[in-house]
Amino acid sequence: MYAVFRTGGKQFRAEPGGRIKVPSLDVEEGDSITFDDVLLASNGDDISVGAPTVDGAAVKAEVLGHGRDKKVIVFKRKRRKGYRRKQGHRQGYTEIRVDEIVL
């Protein structure tokens, strides 16, 4: 059993008991959260594809914690002009554990 859901402009595949890092959510640690924007749901051989979402499907998860990902270096340069800019960025994330998938 698995589902594909959308949050933060990205899509994630969820399986019960799995851990996922999603873009930062404004939820406290230990709280439960429900994702209703399910694009695809599978229960063994039965696959439901939404148009655009699957009606009545949801992914229920628990928030494990918040953090920041590894640093990504952004380097800009123009040849023969002496123009160089170096900038770093760390994206925030929320780690969740999928409890169940409701179809």
N, CA, C and O of each residue as an XYZ file, in Angstrom:
412
protein
N       0.843     -1.171      0.000
C       0.000      0.000      0.000
C       0.890      1.237      0.000
O       1.804      1.355      0.816
N       0.616      2.153     -0.920
C       1.358      3.395     -0.970
C       0.487      4.488     -1.576
O      -0.563      4.219     -2.160
N       0.947      5.729     -1.424
C       0.225      6.867     -1.989
C       1.238      7.925     -2.387
O       2.320      8.020     -1.808
N       0.874      8.714     -3.376
C       1.680      9.863     -3.797
C       0.883     11.104     -3.429
O      -0.246     11.287     -3.886
N       1.486     11.967     -2.591
C       0.788     13.175     -2.175
C       1.657     14.388     -2.471
O       2.855     14.276     -2.732
N       1.004     15.571     -2.421
C       1.698     16.817     -2.768
C       1.669     17.754     -1.571
O       0.627     17.959     -0.948
N       2.840     18.322     -1.259
C       2.948     19.350     -0.233
C       4.164     20.213     -0.539
O       5.197     19.700     -0.970
N       4.050     21.496     -0.324
C       5.158     22.411     -0.561
C       5.577     22.479     -2.013
O       6.736     22.779     -2.301
N       4.662     22.207     -2.945
C       4.978     22.265     -4.367
C       5.754     21.062     -4.877
O       6.221     21.068     -6.016
N       5.900     20.028     -4.053
C       6.628     18.827     -4.446
C       5.755     17.598     -4.197
O       4.783     17.660     -3.445
N       6.109     16.492     -4.830
C       5.351     15.252     -4.669
C       6.203     14.222     -3.936
O       7.412     14.131     -4.152
N       5.556     13.445     -3.066
C       6.249     12.461     -2.256
C       5.488     11.150     -2.274
O       4.257     11.131     -2.310
N       6.238     10.044     -2.249
C       5.633      8.711     -2.164
C       5.650      8.289     -0.699
O       6.696      8.313     -0.052
N       4.494      7.905     -0.185
C       4.361      7.555      1.228
C       3.936      6.107      1.376
O       3.064      5.625      0.653
N       4.564      5.415      2.324
C       4.180      4.061      2.712
C       4.024      4.056      4.228
O       4.764      4.758      4.918
N       3.080      3.282      4.764
C       2.900      3.254      6.215
C       4.190      2.857      6.936
O       4.833      1.867      6.587
N       4.554      3.648      7.947
C       5.768      3.399      8.711
C       7.000      4.073      8.137
O       8.058      4.051      8.767
N       6.891      4.670      6.962
C       8.042      5.310      6.317
C       8.293      6.714      6.842
O       7.379      7.389      7.316
N       9.550      7.142      6.750
C       9.938      8.495      7.155
C      10.237      9.315      5.916
O      10.885      8.836      4.985
N       9.757     10.564      5.905
C       9.913     11.447      4.752
C      10.320     12.828      5.245
O       9.827     13.296      6.271
N      11.227     13.486      4.508
C      11.580     14.881      4.770
C      10.832     15.746      3.754
O      11.093     15.680      2.553
N       9.903     16.553      4.254
C       9.112     17.434      3.399
C       9.513     18.876      3.682
O      10.089     19.149      4.735
N       9.225     19.814      2.768
C       9.520     21.225      3.047
C       8.858     21.675      4.350
O       7.828     21.134      4.753
N       9.454     22.658      4.993
C       9.051     23.077      6.339
C       7.556     23.318      6.470
O       6.938     23.987      5.641
N       6.993     22.758      7.531
C       5.589     22.934      7.872
C       5.499     23.625      9.219
O       6.359     23.425     10.078
N       4.470     24.434      9.412
C       4.286     25.158     10.663
C       3.464     24.302     11.631
O       2.316     24.619     11.945
N       4.087     23.196     12.102
C       3.439     22.243     13.003
C       4.443     21.884     14.094
O       5.638     21.753     13.832
N       3.948     21.726     15.317
C       4.820     21.374     16.432
C       5.238     19.901     16.363
O       4.544     19.072     15.774
N       6.381     19.594     16.974
C       6.851     18.207     17.047
C       5.871     17.372     17.864
O       5.358     17.823     18.888
N       5.618     16.153     17.400
C       4.707     15.255     18.094
C       3.259     15.379     17.653
O       2.447     14.512     17.974
N       2.913     16.444     16.921
C       1.537     16.617     16.448
C       1.274     15.738     15.238
O       2.200     15.302     14.555
N      -0.001     15.487     14.984
C      -0.406     14.736     13.797
C      -0.807     15.710     12.701
O      -1.278     16.814     12.974
N      -0.613     15.287     11.460
C      -0.962     16.117     10.320
C      -1.579     15.226      9.250
O      -1.203     14.062      9.106
N      -2.526     15.779      8.503
C      -3.206     15.032      7.445
C      -2.991     15.746      6.122
O      -3.225     16.949      6.007
N      -2.543     14.995      5.127
C      -2.355     15.518      3.777
C      -3.520     15.017      2.923
O      -3.640     13.817      2.681
N      -4.377     15.932      2.469
C      -5.558     15.569      1.670
C      -5.296     15.618      0.177
O      -6.117     15.149     -0.611
N      -4.171     16.175     -0.221
C      -3.852     16.370     -1.643
C      -3.167     15.112     -2.190
O      -1.989     15.150     -2.546
N      -3.907     13.999     -2.256
C      -3.375     12.707     -2.701
C      -3.599     12.581     -4.207
O      -4.732     12.669     -4.680
N      -2.515     12.374     -4.955
C      -2.589     12.304     -6.408
C      -2.779     10.884     -6.914
O      -3.395     10.675     -7.959
N      -2.252      9.899     -6.177
C      -2.336      8.502     -6.584
C      -2.349      7.641     -5.329
O      -1.631      7.924     -4.370
N      -3.162      6.595     -5.334
C      -3.225      5.697     -4.192
C      -3.279      4.269     -4.694
O      -3.962      3.971     -5.674
N      -2.546      3.374     -4.012
C      -2.499      1.977     -4.416
C      -2.739      1.096     -3.205
O      -2.150      1.296     -2.143
N      -3.621      0.112     -3.386
C      -3.900     -0.865     -2.341
C      -3.712     -2.243     -2.961
O      -4.686     -2.907     -3.318
N      -2.468     -2.668     -3.087
C      -2.160     -3.934     -3.744
C      -2.289     -3.792     -5.255
O      -1.532     -3.048     -5.879
N      -3.253     -4.509     -5.846
C      -3.445     -4.450     -7.295
C      -4.360     -3.310     -7.718
O      -4.387     -2.947     -8.894
N      -5.107     -2.741     -6.783
C      -6.060     -1.677     -7.080
C      -5.354     -0.319     -7.014
O      -4.930      0.105     -5.939
N      -5.226      0.362     -8.154
C      -4.563      1.666     -8.216
C      -5.591      2.717     -8.589
O      -6.307      2.576     -9.581
N      -5.661      3.789     -7.776
C      -6.571      4.900     -8.038
C      -5.755      6.124     -8.416
O      -4.893      6.570     -7.660
N      -6.039      6.661     -9.600
C      -5.348      7.862    -10.074
C      -6.339      9.009    -10.034
O      -7.445      8.898    -10.562
N      -5.946     10.111     -9.412
C      -6.844     11.249     -9.272
C      -6.867     12.128    -10.505
O      -5.962     12.098    -11.339
N      -7.941     12.919    -10.594
C      -8.066     13.869    -11.689
C      -8.584     15.194    -11.140
O      -9.766     15.474    -11.344
N      -7.817     16.018    -10.474
C      -6.393     15.905    -10.182
C      -6.076     15.154     -8.884
O      -4.946     14.699     -8.708
N      -7.061     15.011     -7.958
C      -6.774     14.304     -6.711
C      -7.754     13.153     -6.514
O      -8.827     13.128     -7.117
N      -7.376     12.203     -5.665
C      -8.226     11.057     -5.358
C      -9.218     11.482     -4.278
O      -8.819     11.960     -3.216
N     -10.520     11.306     -4.555
C     -11.554     11.711     -3.605
C     -11.536     10.811     -2.373
O     -11.488      9.587     -2.493
N     -11.574     11.425     -1.184
C     -11.647     10.677      0.060
C     -10.336     10.086      0.541
O     -10.297      9.473      1.608
N      -9.263     10.252     -0.216
C      -7.966      9.697      0.188
C      -7.195     10.721      1.016
O      -7.290     11.925      0.778
N      -6.432     10.230      1.989
C      -5.627     11.105      2.835
C      -4.434     10.317      3.375
O      -4.475      9.093      3.499
N      -3.382     11.052      3.689
C      -2.190     10.476      4.307
C      -2.073     11.099      5.692
O      -1.951     12.317      5.826
N      -2.111     10.257      6.722
C      -1.992     10.731      8.100
C      -0.584     10.449      8.591
O      -0.068      9.341      8.438
N       0.039     11.475      9.188
C       1.430     11.347      9.609
C       1.654     12.064     10.932
O       0.843     12.882     11.367
N       2.782     11.729     11.559
C       3.187     12.375     12.802
C       4.486     13.127     12.555
O       5.388     12.622     11.886
N       4.577     14.340     13.100
C       5.769     15.170     12.925
C       6.837     14.716     13.921
O       6.612     14.714     15.131
N       8.012     14.328     13.390
C       9.112     13.872     14.240
C      10.051     15.002     14.633
O      10.600     14.996     15.735
N      10.243     15.974     13.741
C      11.143     17.074     14.060
C      11.367     17.984     12.875
O      10.891     17.734     11.767
N      12.110     19.051     13.138
C      12.451     20.032     12.111
C      13.965     20.117     12.003
O      14.676     19.823     12.963
N      14.455     20.515     10.849
C      15.896     20.644     10.666
C      16.225     21.417      9.417
O      15.346     21.978      8.763
N      17.506     21.440      9.092
C      17.976     22.108      7.884
C      18.878     21.153      7.122
O      19.695     20.449      7.716
N      18.725     21.134      5.808
C      19.451     20.213      4.948
C      20.895     20.647      4.772
O      21.328     21.653      5.334
N      21.639     19.868      3.980
C      23.028     20.192      3.697
C      23.115     21.488      2.887
O      22.175     21.859      2.184
N      24.245     22.160      2.998
C      24.428     23.431      2.307
C      24.611     23.217      0.808
O      25.333     22.321      0.371
N      23.940     24.063      0.039
C      24.074     24.083     -1.413
C      24.778     25.379     -1.775
O      24.354     26.453     -1.349
N      25.851     25.291     -2.560
C      26.612     26.465     -2.962
C      26.078     26.989     -4.293
O      25.962     26.244     -5.266
N      25.756     28.283     -4.319
C      25.315     28.946     -5.550
C      26.474     29.833     -5.985
O      26.847     30.764     -5.270
N      27.047     29.549     -7.160
C      28.204     30.295     -7.645
C      27.875     30.887     -9.004
O      27.550     30.165     -9.946
N      27.963     32.229     -9.097
C      27.688     32.920    -10.354
C      28.984     33.501    -10.881
O      29.828     33.953    -10.107
N      29.144     33.491    -12.202
C      30.392     33.967    -12.807
C      30.119     34.418    -14.225
O      29.321     33.811    -14.940
N      30.788     35.491    -14.629
C      30.752     35.933    -16.029
C      32.186     35.951    -16.546
O      33.071     36.530    -15.916
N      32.408     35.330    -17.669
C      33.767     35.222    -18.180
C      34.299     36.584    -18.643
O      33.571     37.422    -19.175
N      35.566     36.756    -18.420
C      36.328     37.932    -18.840
C      35.875     39.239    -18.199
O      36.325     40.300    -18.632
N      35.023     39.217    -17.208
C      34.517     40.443    -16.591
C      34.946     40.582    -15.133
O      34.789     41.654    -14.549
N      35.479     39.529    -14.543
C      35.876     39.592    -13.137
C      34.693     39.538    -12.188
O      34.817     39.917    -11.023
N      33.553     39.075    -12.666
C      32.343     39.000    -11.851
C      32.207     37.603    -11.257
O      32.047     36.622    -11.983
N      32.273     37.525     -9.929
C      32.098     36.244     -9.235
C      31.301     36.493     -7.961
O      31.592     37.421     -7.207
N      30.292     35.655     -7.728
C      29.487     35.746     -6.518
C      29.288     34.337     -5.969
O      28.896     33.427     -6.700
N      29.559     34.165     -4.687
C      29.377     32.873     -4.042
C      28.373     33.051     -2.912
O      28.502     33.947     -2.079
N      27.370     32.178     -2.901
C      26.324     32.266     -1.895
C      25.936     30.856     -1.481
O      25.865     29.959     -2.321
N      25.686     30.653     -0.199
C      25.258     29.359      0.299
C      23.791     29.393      0.693
O      23.240     30.452      0.991
N      23.160     28.214      0.693
C      21.747     28.121      1.061
C      21.491     26.793      1.747
O      21.969     25.753      1.293
N      20.736     26.823      2.842
C      20.314     25.590      3.523
C      18.796     25.601      3.599
O      18.201     26.499      4.194
N      18.176     24.601      2.995
C      16.718     24.508      2.957
C      16.200     23.857      4.231
O      16.736     22.842      4.674
N      15.172     24.429      4.813
C      14.553     23.853      5.998
C      13.637     22.702      5.625
O      13.056     22.692      4.539
N      13.505     21.726      6.526
C      12.625     20.595      6.274
C      11.932     20.180      7.567
O      12.345     20.548      8.667
N      10.863     19.402      7.397
C      10.151     18.782      8.506
C      10.160     17.281      8.257
O       9.767     16.828      7.182
N      10.604     16.508      9.242
C      10.622     15.057      9.087
C       9.334     14.488      9.666
O       8.953     14.788     10.797
N       8.668     13.650      8.853
C       7.401     13.057      9.276
C       7.485     11.528      9.185
O       8.281     10.979      8.424
N       6.647     10.862      9.975
C       6.493      9.413      9.893
C       5.057      9.128      9.481
O       4.119      9.570     10.145
N       4.881      8.391      8.391
C       3.546      8.096      7.882
C       2.909      7.032      8.756
O       3.451      5.935      8.893
N       1.758      7.347      9.351
C       1.054      6.398     10.208
C       0.104      5.514      9.402
O       0.119      4.290      9.538
N      -0.726      6.143      8.558
C      -1.673      5.351      7.781
C      -2.084      6.101      6.524
O      -1.949      7.321      6.425
N      -2.591      5.330      5.565
C      -3.113      5.882      4.327
C      -4.593      5.513      4.265
O      -4.953      4.336      4.272
N      -5.436      6.529      4.204
C      -6.876      6.329      4.182
C      -7.356      6.433      2.740
O      -7.083      7.422      2.058
N      -8.082      5.395      2.271
C      -8.582      5.404      0.897
C     -10.087      5.593      0.858
O     -10.677      5.625     -0.222
